[in-house]
């Protein structure tokens, strides 16, 4: 039995708790996406049933299903950013930090494949020049810029010969994203060991240079 089938009418929010309903709507849409693996399953009626409210109640917070999906995408990027920052915080050197962050990226993709595919595969989900209404705090843009910063940290530490951090971060994102999408759909392909492949992609595309002093965990 799915979560949707188990849902019951939702208790009415107390006055001033509209923000909680909005959060519940986004969480419900995310669950539908994760459970079905299909963004088309995220409908106003389906989300309302999952939350336990009447469909018109959603309009006070979202004008349509596209706005709900965008909120799911934004929340996904925020969670991805949190996961990557936590992974980097557990390391000391800049090279280990960038490697730990991208391993967290791959872990997120494996744990939430449908959500991840929508996040990075949906047109407009990664705007490097965000619309004025969304601004520089757009979660997708912020996640990408953190990768640019990570490469710049390696350059400052003398661990990377990158001359264009934006270009190299783009190349690295494309490579890691491609691997994250292809690996589960091509299980019989003779993939190299993941640790070896990821290390190769990062060191090559980010221009990482060898060092006698290895980065170490805290």
N, C-alpha and C positions, 0 to 999 in steps of 0.2 A: 504493500500500500504506500502510495507516495505521500509527500507532505501535503500536497494539494487536496488529496482525498481525505486526509485526516483533519483538515482545517475546520474550525468551528467559528461561529459568529464572534466577532471581536468585541470586547467590552468598549463602550464609548469612552473616548478620551475626555478627561476633565478639561475645563476651560484653561487655555494657555498651553495645552500639550499638543498643539498642532505639529510642532517640530518632530515629536515622537512618531506621529503618523507618517510624516514624510520619510523619516528614517526607516520605518517598517515597510513602506512601499518599495524603497530601493532594495532593502534586504530580501523581500519576497521576490522581486524581479530577478535578483541575483540567484536565489535558490532555484527558480524555474529554469533559468539558463543553465545552471550547473547540473540539474537533474535531467533535463531533456537534451542538452547539448545543442539546442536549436533556438536561435534568437527570435524566430517567429512564434515561439511559445510564449513570449513575453507580450501579452495582450492586456488591455485595460481590464477586461473581464476576468482573465486568468489571474492577474495580480490582485484584483479586488477580492476574488475568491480565496486566494492564498492568505491575504491579510485578514479577511473576515469582515469586510466592509462592503457597502454598496458602491458600484462602479462610479457613480457621480461624485462620490467623496474624494476621488483621486484628483478631480479637476481643480480643487482648491490649491493643489500643490504642483501638479504637472499638467500642461496643456494637452499632451498626447503621449503615445507610447515611445516616440522617438526621444522625447525629453527624459523619460524614465530610463531608456537604454543608455542615454548619454550620462545620466547620473550613475548608473552601474559602472560604466567605463571609467568615469572620474574616480569613483570609490576604489575600483580595481587598481588604478595607477597610484592612488594614495597608499593602498596596502602594499603594492609592489615596492614603492619608494621606502616605506617603513621597514619592510623585510630586508631590502638591500642595505639600508643605513645600519640596521642592527647587525647584519653580517659583517659590514666593514668596521663597525665599532669594536668588534672582537679581535681585530688584527692591528698590527703596529705599522709596518711599512706600507708605502703607497702601492707597491705591486701586489702584495698580499690583499690589500684592501679592494683593489679593482677586481681581482680574481674572486674573492669571497662575495663581492656584490653581484657579479655575473652568475656565480653558482646559485645564489639566492634567486636570481632572475629565472634560471632554468627550473629551479624547484617550484616556483610559483606557477610556471607554465605547465608543469606536469600535474600539479595538484588541482588546477582549475583550467583544464584544457579548453572548454567551451568559452569560458569568460575571457581567457587569454586570446583566443582566436578572434573574438569580437573586438577586444581592446586594440590589438595591433593590426587586425585585418579589415576593420570597418573603415570605409572612406571617411577621412576627416578626423579619425581618432587620434592621430599624431600630427599635430600642427606645429611645426618648428617656428612658424611665424603666426602666433595665435590671433584669432579675431579680436578686434579692439574690445568687444563686449566681454571676452574671457580674460584677456590680459596675460601678463607674464606669469601669473600664478596658476595657469592652466596645468593640471597635474601631469598630463602627458609631456608637455614641454619641460616642466620641472624635472621629471624623471630623466629625460634625455640630457638636459644640461648638467645633471649630476655626473653623468658618464663623461661629458666633456671636461668637467672639473677634475675628475679622477685621473684622466690622462695628463692634464696640466700639472697635477701634483707629482706625477711620475717624472715629468720633464724637469720640474724645479728641483727634484731630488736627484737628478742625474741618472735616472733609471729608464728614460725614454728619449728617443731621438725624433719624436714626432715634431713636425714643423707646422702641422695644421690639425689642432685637436678636434675641431668640428668635423672635418673630413674623416679623420680616423675613428671618431666616435660613431659617425654614421655607418662607416664600413663595418665596424664591430657589431653595431646593433643589427644591421642587415644579416650578418653571418650568424649571430647567436639566435636571432629570430627565425631564420631559415632552418637552423638545426632543431630548434624547439618544435617547429611545425612538422618537419619531415621525419624526425626520429620515431614518433609513435605511429605514423602512417606507413612507414617503410621498415617494418621489423626484420625482414629477411635480408636487408642490405648489409654488406659486411662493414659495419661501422667500426672505426677505431675505438679503443676504450675512451669513454667520455672525458675522464680527467685529462688524458693525453690530448684529445682533440681540442677541448676548451682551452687548455694551457697554450696550445699551438696558435689558436685563433687570437687569443689575447696578446701574446708576446709578439706575434707577427704584425697584426693590424694596428696595435697600439705602439709599435716601435720599441718594445721593451728590450733593454740591453742587459747582458749578464752582470752579476755583481758577486764579489767574493763574500759579501755579508748578506746572508739570506734573511728575508723577512720572517718574523716568527710570531706565533700567537701570543697574546697577553697571558 
